[in-house]
Amino acid sequence: MVYLLTSKKRWINGGLILLVLLVSVIAILPIVSIFINSFVDPIQASLLTGGAAKVIFKPYPVSIKQYYEALFLNRETTILFWNTVRIAVPILVGGLLIALPSGYALAKYHFPLKRVLFFCYVLVMLLPIQINLVGTYILFDRLDLLDKYISVILPGVFSPFGAFLIYQFMKTVPDETLEAARIDGAGEFRILLKIVIPQVRAGITSMLILILIDCWNMVEMPMTLLKDEKIFPMSIMIRFIAITNPGIAFASVALFSIPLILVFFMAQDNLAEGIGRSALIKK
């Protein structure tokens, strides 16, 4: 009987492993396809993006002309890439500066209407972005800030997601440690900088990566608040590149994806630790 139960458990575990592998292959296949087809000759790549031929998984002959044209001959690709950087970097820096003290205050301070404020944070975070766009558009239109980077940056900086995530991690910091630091004469800023932040470094890394992915690939916000195509990020214009210059479409997508891939590999340990710790946080 024990042998049958053990054998059944092995079959179940094996089936789950096969299912996970299958889902992983399906998920990664488009990315692999993009990078493989980015080494196709631009003339042949234009046929692939135009739908005149099947997407290939073994380019022959291998060519780097797509990358050469995208990096050096096509100035539009470089401009769009740096437009994305101009939006993403301020959102990351500003979001971190707002999320750290906000999460710290929500996690470690007791003040009137704290629960109401936290409920508002969660409510705004759960609302679809399309609902917030209407009020955001009207506000920035009255402030004469439409068609400027700041109209896209400010909503990202003050997004409640970062503060909510940091709050979850700062709850795990023992209150006794903070009280001991206060008794020793440490100020709140020093406590946050020297005691709290080192203990929630994994959570901060997780927050930054998730925010970077969101703002790097944003579409609705810049498409609604920006009008001049010259300041559009790559996430919006990539489909127009596939139409106007299909020969470099695969290389453009690959170049646009490389920073996110590098960031993930450099911070994957902290990201995994942060996600793992967040699953253990008591409600």
Long-range contacts (C-beta under 8 A, 24 or more apart in sequence): 31-257, 32-57, 33-57, 34-250, 34-253, 34-254, 34-257, 35-254, 37-250, 38-66, 38-67, 38-250, 38-251, 38-253, 38-254, 39-63, 39-64, 39-66, 40-66, 40-250, 41-65, 41-66, 42-66, 42-69, 42-247, 42-248, 43-247, 45-246, 45-247, 45-248, 45-249, 45-250, 45-251, 46-246, 46-247, 48-246, 48-250, 49-242, 49-246, 49-249, 49-250, 50-246, 66-247, 66-248, 66-250, 66-251, 67-251, 67-254, 67-255, 69-247, 69-248, 69-251, 70-248, 70-251, 70-252, 70-255, 71-255, 74-245, 74-248, 76-237, 76-241, 76-245, 77-234, 77-241, 77-248, 77-252, 77-255, 79-230, 80-232, 80-233, 80-234, 80-237, 80-238, 80-241, 81-234, 81-255, 81-256, 83-231, 83-232, 83-233, 83-234, 84-216, 84-233, 84-234, 84-235, 84-256, 86-149, 87-149, 87-152, 87-153, 87-156, 87-215, 87-218, 87-222, 87-233, 88-212, 88-215, 88-216, 90-149, 90-153, 90-157, 91-153, 91-156, 91-157, 91-211, 91-215, 92-208, 92-211, 92-212, 92-215, 94-153, 94-156, 94-157, 95-156, 95-157, 95-159, 95-162, 95-207, 95-211, 96-162, 96-204, 96-207, 96-208, 98-157, 98-158, 98-162, 98-163, 99-162, 99-163, 99-165, 99-166, 99-207, 100-166, 100-192, 100-197, 100-204, 101-192, 102-162, 102-163, 102-166, 102-167, 103-162, 103-163, 103-164, 103-165, 103-166, 103-167, 103-169, 103-170, 104-166, 104-170, 104-192, 104-196, 106-163, 106-167, 106-170, 107-166, 107-167, 107-170, 107-171, 107-173, 108-170, 108-173, 108-175, 108-178, 108-196, 118-167, 121-160, 121-163, 121-164, 122-160, 122-164, 124-160, 125-159, 125-160, 125-161, 125-164, 129-220, 129-221, 130-220, 133-220, 133-221, 133-224, 136-221, 136-224, 136-225, 137-224, 137-225, 140-225, 146-225, 146-226, 146-227, 147-225, 147-226, 147-227, 147-228, 147-231, 148-226, 149-231, 151-225, 151-226, 152-218, 152-221, 152-222, 152-225, 152-226, 155-221, 156-211, 156-214, 156-215, 156-218, 156-221, 159-211, 161-207, 161-210, 161-211, 162-207, 162-211, 165-203, 165-206, 165-207, 165-210, 165-278, 166-200, 166-203, 166-204, 166-207, 168-203, 168-278, 168-281, 169-200, 169-202, 169-203, 169-204, 169-274, 169-277, 169-278, 169-281, 170-196, 170-200, 170-203, 171-281, 171-282, 172-199, 172-200, 172-277, 172-281, 173-199, 173-200, 201-270, 202-270, 202-271, 202-273, 202-274, 202-277, 203-274, 203-277, 203-278, 205-267, 205-270, 205-271, 205-274, 206-270, 206-271, 206-274, 206-275, 206-278, 207-274, 209-263, 209-264, 209-267, 209-271, 212-260, 212-263, 213-260, 216-259, 216-260
